[in-house]
Amino acid sequence: MPTILPLDDDNNPIPAIRLRSGGGAHAIAVTASSARNSTAFSAYTKVVSLYATGPVFVRFGTSGVTASALDHYFPSGVYYDFSLGGGKVPHYTHIAVMRVSSDCTVYVSEKE
């Protein structure tokens, strides 16, 4: 199967993608109310990486997405990649976050 990924010495694809420059970094102040990124993710962004300074609840969606205590728990101090979809599934444009216990910051990096 053809790929545009870099190849290792055995011609196996290396799953590598780059950080998006020019607006691909987001910092979201997280409080007791749901907050989301103010600028939509690029249509070319396939993956976002998250890092939270405190535990949060997260939810991906469109510009109207909101987070609640019923959404996915994301712990503090973990760097993790999430797919935004695309192709046969909807492409998410926003992430909503809400604190679990105390105010914090969520850092989001778009990857292409």
N, C-alpha and C positions, 0 to 999 in steps of 0.2 A: 504494500500500500504506500503510495507516495506521501511524503510529508515535507513541510517547510521548517520543521524543527531541526536544530543542530543534531548531528549524529556522533555517537561515541566511536571508539576504535573498532567495534564489531558491527558498525552500521545500524545500531539500535538508536531510535530517537531519544533525545534527552528532553524531558518535559520542562522547557524553560520559556518563560515569557518575561517581557520587560515592564518596568514601571512606566506608566503614562506620564509624560512631561506636560507642562502647561495646563494646570488645573486638575491634575489627577490625584492630588493629595487633599484630604478633607479632615478637619478636626471638628467633632460635634460635642458641644457642652451638654452633658447628660444630667437631668434633674428628675424630680418626681413626675413631671409631665413628659409626654412623648415628644421627641425632637427628631428631625431628619436632616439629611444633607440638603442644603439650599440649591445647589447646582446639580442637575441630573448627571448620572454617569454617562460617559460617552457611549454612543452606539457601537463603537469598536472595542469597548472594554468587555472582556469575557470573564475576568476574575477580579475580585477585590480581596485585599488582605485587611484583617481587622486586628486592632490591639486596643484593649480597654484598660484604663488605670483603676477601674473598680468593676464589680460584677454588674452586668446589665441584661436586660431582655431585648432581643433583636427580632426584627421582622423586615423582610424585603418586599418591595412592591413598586407601585407607580407613585406619582407625585402626591397622592392623597393618603399614602400608607401611614398608619399609626401603630405604635407598640403598646403592649399591655403586659400585665403580670402573667397572662396566659400564653405568651409567646416564648420563643426559645431562650433559654438561659445561656449566657456567655460569660465565662469567668474572667477575672482580672489577670493581667500578666501573661496572657497567652497570645501568640501571634498565629493567626489561622487564615487560610484561604477559602473563599466561597465562590462558587460559580454563579454568574448572573443569568444563566440561561442563554437563549438564542436558538436559532434553527427551528426545531419543531416545538419548542416550549417558549413561553413569553420571556422577553428580555427585561429584567428588573432595572429600573432607573433610579431607585432611591432605597435607602435603608432608614428605618425608624428605630430609635433606641429609647429605653427608659431605665432609670437606675433601679437596682435591687434594694440598696440600703443607704448609700450616701452619694452625693454629687461626684461626678468624675468626668473624664474625657474619653471619647472613642476616636481613634485615629484610623482612617480608611485610606488605603492606597489602591488606586486603579491599576490594573495590569492588562496589557494588550498582547 
